[in-house]
Amino acid sequence: MAGNILGTTVYYDADCNVEKLVGKKITVLGYGSQGHAHALNLKENGMDVTIGLRKGSKSWTAAEEAGFPVKETGEAVKGADIVMVLIPDELQADTYANAIAPNLKKGAYLAFAHGFNIHFNKIVPPADANVFMVAPKGPGHLVRRTFQEGSGVPCLVAVEKDPSGDTMEIAKAWAAGIGAGRSGILETTFRQETETDLFGEQAVLCGGVCALMQTGFETLVEAGYNPVNAYFECVHEMKLIVDLIYEGGFQTMRNSISNTAEYGDYLTGPKMITEQTRQAMRDVLKDIQSGAFAEAFIKDSKTGFPFLKGERAKAENHEVEKVGAALRNLMPWIKK
């Protein structure tokens, strides 16, 4: 039955009625990482799923070969009871305006796997639409694989608009239908999911961690140390530490490393995360909360991503990538 973790309601299969999706016409827009996982898992649970794609999409053939009816986005939306939008954030607003809104059935359920466009008002659904979110806390290939193995990836669920009165039940049914009820469906809000997700990506998981590893590598190389040693110590071994934290938290990791490493952890960690660092994190969060980041991201996307592509090219050509590629060639057990 439903539980509670530090004030967050958690649902499991026993709390969800997947049958609420039976007989409903379901459209999944996009057949990428999340799209293929949601669609296939629901299909194997007996649901009527159609895939909506833009004309000429590379995914069209793959979706057809998986046994789905495939239509262009607008046609796929027509008559659908539930429309799940699983296309990139930067494409959603234009796709909504041009293909979803003109064809959305009155009283339909409009769903997302990330709150970005709803929270920042890039998409404003009509008053009669029911709006919910099911956000798996893992990539699509993991959502699919764990489902096939009999388990599932935990999901966040949220309801933004509920004129029908049963939108949370539909959201829970969807989450359970893709396997999340086996591991946990955690209730949240669009605001909480969007702002914490963006902050985590930027300040810690992607921006923070990558910058920390690369700067550590650069510091050792600049001091004359071999790039191979620098890569192993500052990049390669990150997985070993993160895996231990993933399995049992910081304490499990610290119980597994040497006393020397643990002593250095407590001594030096605070020197890396200074008050200036904390203020930078607060500033990042303010930019997310105010919508400034969303505006900058959308503006970059509208002009062909000059910032994103420029930074991507610089990152791809950094010495740390060249050293890493050479070392990974010596480790055939590492899966791509």
Disulfide bonds with the S-S distance in Angstrom:
none
